[in-house]
Amino acid sequence: MAYLCSHLLSTCSFTPKPQIPVQLSPSAACIRSFHQYRLLHIKAMQDDKVSTSTPCDESKVRVPHVLTVAGSDSGAGAGVQADIKACAARGVYCSTVITAVTAQNTVGVQGVNIVPVDFVAEQLRSVLSDMPPNVVKTGMLPSTGIVKTLCQSLKEFPVQALVVDPVMVSTSGHMLAGPSILDSFREELLPMADIVTPNLKEASALLGGVPLETIADMRFAAKAIHDIGPRNVLVKGGDLPASLDAVDVFYDGNDFYELRSSRIMTPNTHGTGCTLASTVAAELAKGSQMLSAVKVAKRYVEAALSYSKNITIGGGCQGPMDHLLKLKSTVQRRPFDPSDLFLYAVTDSRMNKKWGRSIVDAVKAAIEGGATIIQLREKEVETSDFLESAKACLKICRVHGVPLLINDRIDVALASDADGVHIGQSDMPAQVARALLGPDKIIGVSCKTPEQAKQAWRNGADYIGSGGVYPTNTKENNKTIGLDGLKTVCLSSKLPVVAIGGIGISNAQAVMGLGVPNLKGVAVVSTLFDRECVSTETRKLLEVLKESTKIAN
């Protein structure tokens, strides 16, 4: 084997790609934080159009890439094995740097063999110099030398984001990092992190052993850890005593967010922390904002736990999760973007019938005119016809990259594989809809009051529709809330908002001119579909909305 390795190394014509110097201004010595240095470095590379491609690089497809720096789990439930599976489930490439090799199974950890620091450094240079990742995610860092080596490597090869999962204790309770690591974490690693994701035991250890037993304690811990230097903190409360829900606390330096989900009763929880952090990293690599990435990751872990309830692998009490087998691939589905709400077209079968066109023709015309999202709202058709229409409309929407939502009907959304649903206050609760649809579908909820908007956030909605802003004939007994009511709902909500009810070309500018950042667009029905030419009316409204946005800004 030694001869073979030597022969291969001597015969392969591998030459590391040279590092192209990048001029930074101001100089790195004048920059006070690693984050500033990293952003300037990346911007300089983009401005100078630095390219490390070789003549044989013919593909132009950019694949989101996460590098995980963590330990290997022989049972494949946690560590780099969990990271690879989670990234694959999210449609992201995952490379690895192994920091330790563990002997573990569903019973516990039987042994740990730490990789020498020099070889960890060699792995880091191999990956970072040739195939730079978008995001680096850390797991088990079992020595201060490895922590220091990683930090130095990230200063030499900056990446877009660093996700730190401060692994110290395995799910089964075995120590994976000694106390000497804590100082290195606090002094060197955490100040470089974009997010750190400790569980209660890890958060307590980072803060010197302070007990954490309530949500108030979790908020305290998130703030205290943020003061160490990371940009964002997610304190995971899966082990919170006497909590019926799985509650995590996210803190971005300004606001606290309590992220709740149903507690899944299953022994197959090995690797939940690794999976959550690597999913956050995967979503960041795809371009998601931090809070959105955290919410998607939490939903994904909840779904994986739910799918894993009844699988049996091994004889111990800490089984692995099912990352891939039963989870539908969503690699090709574009994630929800609040800007999709800008021109929100809601169909109406009566209006389309009046003008002699099919729902498919109506949707196609709206998209041609510039609609950014489509909702099929069909109250007067049979389920079978509705389903066929949804499938036909979905084909059109997919071609143009426009999300398709189904009004009320979870069954039709599931059967057609639409991008999501919009539900009202009298429909299925958003929390139940989320459990049925999974973590990746879009869920919108109609809200008239701040209380309803806050509940929609807690229940896992992605956006809210607020109104009716003006009187409308498309919905019976619709109570209007006016512009003041719309503004109140927007200011009370952490979610993006689309205004609904009686909005048209004549008043869209007044709506979009309210000056609230999370008001992202208007939803319209008759303005588009109770007209002879849907595409023409859509273009007119689009121009008004664009002009309104310029004025508001």
N, C-alpha and C positions, 0 to 999 in steps of 0.2 A: 504493500500500500504506500509506504514512504517513497519507494522508487517511482511508483505511478504518479504520485502527486508532484514529485520533483520533475519528472519528465513532462507532465502537462504544463507546469509553470515555465519550464524552459522553452517549450515549443509554441505556446500560445503567444501571439503578437499583441498582447494587451498593453496599451499605453494609456495611463490616466489622462483625462482631459485637462489641459492647463487651465488654471484659474486666471481669468481675465481681470486685471486690476480695475477697480471702479473708483473714480474720483468722487469723494463726498464733500459737500459744502453745506453747513459748516463741518469742520473736521470732527472725527469721532471723539477726539479728546475733549471737545467742547460740549458734547451731548450728555445730558444728565441721566438719561435712562436708557436701558436696553431697548425698550419699545420704540423710542425715537430713533435710535441707531438702526434698528431693523427696518423701520418704515422708510428711512432715508436710503438705506442700502437697496431695498427692493425697488424704490422709485428710480434711483439712479440707474439700475440695471434696465428698467423699462424704458427710461428716457434715452439711454445710450444704445438701446436695441441690442443688448448683449445676447449672443446666441452661442450655445455650446453644442449645436447639432453637428453631426458628421455627414459626409456626402451620402451615406447609405440611409439616412433618415428621410424616408419618403412620406410617411404618414403625417397628416396635419391634425389628427385628432388628439386633443389634450384630455388626458384621463386624470380625474381627481386622485390625489395620492396622499396617503397617510403613512408615516414611518412610526412604528411602535417600538419603543425602547423598554423592554420588559423581560420578565423571566419566562421560561418554558414550563408548561404544565404537562406532565406525562399523561394525565387523565384527560387532557384537552378540554376541560371545562372552563378554565380561567387562563390568565397570562396571554402570551402572544397568540395562542391557538384561538382563544375567544375573540381577540382583537381582529384576527384575520377573517373569522367567520362573520363578525358583526359588520366589518367594512364591506365584505362581499355582499352581504344582504342589503347594504345601502348603495351598492353600485360603485364602490370606491376601491382602487388598488391599494394594497397594504404591503409594505416592505417591513423588515424586522431587523432589530439589533438585539441579540440575546445577552442578558446581563447575568442570568443564573439558570442552571438546569435543576429542576426539582423532581423528586420522586414523590408523586402524590396520586391519590385516587379519591373515591367517594367517601372513604373513611377518614382521611386526613393526609398530612404531609409526613412522609417517612424520611426524607433527606433533602438537603439543599447543597448544591455545588456552585459556588460563585465563580463566574468567568473572570479571568485576570483583567485588570484595568487596561493593560496595553492592547489586549485583543478586542475589548469593547471599543477602544479608540480606533482600532483598525477597521472594525465593522462600520463605525460611524463615518469615517472618512470614505470608505468604499461607496456607501450609499449617497451621502451628501454631496460628494464631488462629482458623481456621475449622473444621478437620477434624483435631483432635489425634490423633496416632497412639498406639498402645500402646507401640511400640518404635521407636527411631531406630537405624539402622545406618549407619555411615560407611565410605566407601571412599577414593577418591583425594581428598585435601585438599591441593592443590598450593601453598598459600601460608600464611604465618603469619597473615595477616589473615583468611583464611577460617576457620582453626582458632579464632581468638579470637572471631570472629562467631558461629560455631556454639556455642561454649561459653556465650557470653552469652545466646544465644537459648534454650538448654536451661535456663539458670537462670531465665529469664523464663517459659518454658513447660515445666515439668517433665514428664517421661514416665516410664512404668513401668520401662523398662530402656534402656540404651545399649550397643550392640554395636559395638566398634571393630575394623575390619579395617585395620591400619596399612599401607595400600598405598604402597609405595615403588618397587618394581621389578615390571614386567610379567612374565608367564610367559615371554616371549621374551627377557627380560634387559634391557629398556630402562628407564632411570630415569624415574620418574613424579613424584618429589618430591625436592627438594634437601635438603642437610644442614641448612639453617636450620629446616626443619620439625621436626626431631627435638626441639629444645628445647621447642617449643610442645606437642608430643605429651607429653613427659615432665612438663612443668610444669602444663599446663592440661587436656589432653584425657584422658589415661590415669587421673588421679585421679577422674574423673567416670564412668569406664566400669564397667559390670557385668561385662563380659568383653572381653578383647582377644585377637585370633586371629592372631598373627604366624607367618609361615613362618620357616625357619632364617635366611635372609638378613635378614629384617626384625627378628627377635629379636636377631640379632647387632648390627645397626645401632642398635637401641634401647639396647644395652648397651655401646656404644662400640667395636664391632668385634671383640669376643671371638669366637674360633672355636667353632663348635658342630658336633661330628662324631659324637657318641655319644648314647645315651639318657640317660646320666648328665649330659652337657652340657645336654640339653634340660630335665632336671629343675632343674639349676642356673639355667638361663635363666628357666624358669617362676617359680621362687621370687624371683629378682632382679627380674623385671618386676612381680611381685605387690607387691613392696616399694615400687614407685613409686606404687601406689595403686589399681589396678583390683581389683575383688572376686574375679574369676576370670581365669585365664590358660589359653589353649589354644595350645601350641607345636606347630605342624604339622611332621611329619617326613617329608613326601613326598619330599624330596631327601636324606634321610639316607643317607650312603654305606654300601654293603655290607649293606643291610637287605632281606631278602626280603619282608617285610611293610610295609605303610604304617602307621607307628606315630606316633601323636600323644600328647602328654603334657598332661593336664588337671590343674590345681592350683587348689584352692578356698581356699587359705590354711591348711588343716589337712592334707589328704590329697592324695597324687598318684595319678592313675589313668592307666595306659597303655592307650590305645584302639587296638586292632590290627584291621586288615582286610587282605584280599588285595590285593596290588599288581596293578592292572589295566594291562597293557601296551598302550598306545594313544597315538597322537600327538594325540588330541583332548582336550587337557587345559587349553585356554585358558579362564580364568575359574573355575578350581576354588576358589581362595581366596574370590572374591566370592560364589560359589554357597554355599559352606559357611557363611560368616558370615551371609548373608541367610536361609539356612534355619534357623540358630540363632535369628535374630531372629523369623522366622515362628513357630517353635514356642513361643518365649517369649510372643509376642503371643496365642497360643491358650491360654496358661495353664500350659505345661509348666514343671517345675523345670529349673534350669540344666543339671545333668548329663544329664538325660533329653533335653533339647533338643540338646545336643552330640552325644549318641549317635545320635539320629534323623538329625541333619544329616550325620554321617559315613556312615551307612548310605545315605542318599539320594544323596550324591555318589558313593559306590562303585557304586550301581545305575546312576546316570546315566553314569558312565564305562564300565561294562560294556555298556550299551545303545549307547554311542557308538563302540565299537571299530572298526566297519567303515564308518562314514559318511564321505563325502568332500565337504568344502566348502572350496574354495580350494586353491591350489597350494603353500602353505607348510607348515612343520613344526609349527605350533601351531594345530590345528583346534579349533572350538568343540564343546561337549558338546551332547547331545540332552537338553534339560531336560524336554520334554513329550511328544514324539511317541509313544514306546513305554511310557512310565510310566503305569500305571493310576492313575486319579484316586482319591484316598482322602479327598476333601473331606468326604463324609458320614459317614466312619467315626470314631467316637469314639476318641481315643487311649487306650492302656492306662493304667489308674490302679491302683497297688498295692492300693488299698482294694477293688478288684474281687475280691480273693482272700478276702474275709471269710467268705463262706459258699459254698464251692466244691463244686458238686454233680457227681458223676461217675456216669454212667448205667451200667446193667448189663442186658443183654437177657434173661438168664435170670430175674432177679428180676421184671422187668416182665412176662414171659411167665407166670410163676408167679401173678401177681396179675391177669392178664387185661387188661393195658393195653398200648397201643402206646408206642413211644419218644417219639412226638410228644406224646401225652397226659401221659407222665411228665415231660417237660421243661416243658410248660405248667404242670403242677401245682407243680413245684419253684419256678418263677419266681413263681407266684402266692403261694407261701409265703414268698418273700423271698430265694431263691438269688441271689447276686450274680454268678456266673459258672457256665457249664455246660461240662462236658467230655463229649463223646460217646465212650464206651469200649465198642465193640461188637466182640467177638472171634468171634462165632458167626454172622455174617450175610455174605451175598455182597456183593461190592463194589458192584454196581449197586443193591442194596437199601440199603446203607449210604449211598451217595451221595444217593439220593432222600430218605432220612430226614434227612440232614444239611441238605439244601436246605429241607425242610419245617420243621425245627427252627430254622434260621437266620431264617426269616420271623418266627417267634414272638419270637426273641431280639432282632431288630432293632426290633420294635415297642416292646419294653420296655427297650431300651438295655442289654441284658445280653450280654456277650461270649460267643461260642461257639467252643470249641476242639475239635479232633479229636485223639484219642489215636493216636499213632504214624503215622497214615496221611497223609503229605504229599500224596499224589495226591488223596485225598478232600478235604483242606483246600483245595487249589488249585482243584479242579473245582467245589466248592460255594461258594468265596469266603468260607469261614469266617474268623473273626478270627485264628486261629492254630492251633498244635499244642502237644501235650505229648508229649515223647519221653523214653524211658528210657536207661539207660547202654548197653544192648545194641542200641539203635536207631540210626538215622542220626545222625551227629555234628551238634551244633547249628550249627557253622560252615557245614556243607554245607546244612543246612535253611535257614539264613538266606540263603545265596546263591540258593536256589531260590524262597523265599517273598518275598524283597525286604525293604526296610527297615521296613515298617509293620506286618507281622504280628506277633502275640504268639508268643513261643516260651518254653515252660516245660520244665525238665529235672529229672528225678528224681535226687536226690543223697543219699547216706548219709554221706559223709565230707567234711571240710573241703577236701581236695584236689579232689574232684569238684565242689564248689561253686565253688571258684576257677576251675576249668577252664570251668565253665558261663559264668561272667562273661567270661572271655577269648574264648569262642566266640560271644558275642553274645546270650546268653539274656536274657529280660526278668524271669524269676522262677525260683525253684527250688521243687520239692516235696520235702520231706524226711521220711523215715520208712522202714519203718513204725515209728511211735511205739509202737503196741501190736500184739499178734498180730491177724491178720485172715484171713478165709476167702476174700476176693475175689481174692487173688493167691497163686499157688503158690510155695513155697520163699522166702517173704518173710522176710528177716532183720530182726528188730526192733532199733532203736537206742535206744529208751526216751527219756524226757524229757531225760536228760543228753546223749545223743547229739544230739537235736534242738537243744538249746541250744548245743552246741559248733559245729554246722553254722551256726546263725544268727549266732553271734559271728564266725565266719570269713568270712562272706559280705557282699559289698557289694550283693547283690540282695535284693529282698523274698522272703519265704519263706512257703509254705503247708504246714502240717503234714498228713501223710497216714498212714493205716494204723490201723484199729481205733478210730477216734475216734467218739464218740457223745455223747448228752446227759449221760451219767453222768461222763464224764471230760474234756469239752471245756473246762471251767473250769480244770482243772489244766494243760492245754496252754497256754491263752491267758494263764495267770497266771505264765508263766516270766519275764516282765519284760524281754524283748529287743525293741527297737523295730522291727526289720525282720520280726518274725513277724506276718504280716498276717491270718491266718485259718486255717481247717481245711478239708480236703477229705474228703468223706464219700460212701459208697456205700450200704451196707445200712441205715444209720440212716434214710435217706430212702426208698430204693426197695424195700427188703424189708419194707415195711409196707403196710397196706391203703390208707391215705390219705396220699399224699405231701405234699400242701400242709399238712396239719395237723402232720406231723412236722417239716417244714421250719420252720414258725412256732415250734414248741417249741424247736428248736435255735437259731434266730435270737435268741430271747429269752435263752437261756443265754449265747450269745456276747456279746450286748450287756451283760448283767449282768457277765460276766467282764471285759470291757473297762473298765467303771466301777471294778471292784475293783482291777484292775491299775494304773489311773491314779490 
